[in-house]
Amino acid sequence: MKTVTSSEQPELQQQARAVLRDGWPAFVLRDPLSNSHRDRVTAYFPEYDVTLVEDGEVMADGRAVALRWDGGTATLPEGYDGALVDAVTEHENSVRPDTLCIMAVTVRSDRTGGGLAGKVITALRERAVAAGLHRVIVPVRPPLKAQYPLMPMADFARWKRADGLHLDHWIRTHERLGATVLAPAPRSMVVPGTVANWEKWTGMAFPQSGQYVVPGALDLVTIDCERDHGLYAETNLWMRHL
Ligand SMILES: CC(C)(COP(=O)(O)OP(=O)(O)OC[C@H]1O[C@@H](n2cnc3c(N)ncnc32)[C@H](O)[C@@H]1OP(=O)(O)O)[C@@H](O)C(=O)NCCC(=O)NCCS
């Protein structure tokens, strides 16, 4: 298996995008800040766009950005969206980064459970060290949390198995690589839309205003039919690798 970056093999980008589309709930891909910053992230941080390729096919994909952070929990970026905005703004203002922030890792659905995510994270960590970034953080989106949308992330973060590792498989992967939990990241990813948008993205009907449990969502989705507005503010979990 080869590790390449988008700058080395841009033609793999389309395949990598297909892997991403399959791996994520539709509404996550509608995050407006993520979409409005994508082109600049690709242009500014090509070396942190890592793809694992086997026989010409993309098996896994990881994306990260570089930003400045002083190591304090209170000064962490405001989650996924905040890290994107900070990284892009700082780059445009020539602020020297010292921290890699891993934004997303996606493994092709027929290749999960084989340790590929760990390889992607390791490749990104190595690139961070090589570039002189001495901290590595990640706003983790634990997939199991979607089964507990009413539970605060601060409580979920403490749920361990008998072997001491976390109940959530994605947090476990980070733990096995030596990462530790820092703090919940409230409003990490904020996705607004019309009621029709939300019905399309979720395949559900929202006949009245209220808070809804949505498959794949870590928190509740708030629907306001009178204002024709739906809002999802997702809490993630900050973890630190280096
Ligand atoms: C989360 C993800 C990146 C993990 O990648 P991976 O390469 O399969 O991870 P690993 O091989 O290290 O597996 C780690 C553990 O997760 C388990 N696992 C993998 N995929 C799983 C799934 N879909 N459901 C439940 N458990 C799963 C593995 O069995 C392993 O369990 P163990 O700790 O008991 O040994 C991958 O499932 C994925 O791409 N998901 C969709 C996108 C996503 O949610 N990304 C994470 C947010 S950035």
The ligand as an ORCA input file, in Angstrom:
! r2SCAN-3c Opt
* xyz 0 1
  C     -13.804      5.314     12.044
  C     -12.901      4.684     10.969
  C     -12.001      5.791     10.399
  C     -12.048      3.609     11.640
  O     -11.135      3.118     10.702
  P     -10.575      1.614     10.744
  O      -9.376      1.548      9.878
  O     -11.690      0.692     10.463
  O     -10.140      1.478     12.281
  P      -9.417      0.263     12.938
  O      -9.090     -0.790     11.926
  O      -8.320      0.868     13.764
  O     -10.478     -0.346     13.904
  C     -10.570      0.080     15.240
  C     -11.709     -0.639     15.910
  O     -12.941     -0.252     15.274
  C     -13.673     -1.401     14.894
  N     -14.460     -0.992     13.736
  C     -14.007     -0.613     12.526
  N     -15.053     -0.211     11.778
  C     -16.167     -0.323     12.538
  C     -17.543     -0.054     12.331
  N     -17.986      0.400     11.160
  N     -18.399     -0.272     13.359
  C     -17.967     -0.730     14.543
  N     -16.669     -1.004     14.810
  C     -15.782     -0.804     13.805
  C     -12.614     -2.431     14.652
  O     -13.122     -3.743     14.739
  C     -11.645     -2.144     15.805
  O     -12.205     -2.649     17.022
  P     -11.298     -3.071     18.274
  O     -10.852     -1.776     18.903
  O     -12.233     -3.821     19.155
  O     -10.164     -3.879     17.729
  C     -13.729      4.049      9.830
  O     -14.673      3.172     10.397
  C     -14.464      5.073      8.980
  O     -13.934      5.527      7.980
  N     -15.708      5.464      9.343
  C     -16.474      6.457      8.602
  C     -15.922      7.870      8.749
  C     -15.711      8.251     10.192
  O     -16.582      8.111     11.048
  N     -14.512      8.771     10.483
  C     -14.166      9.141     11.862
  C     -14.376     10.555     12.152
  S     -13.060     11.573     11.524
*
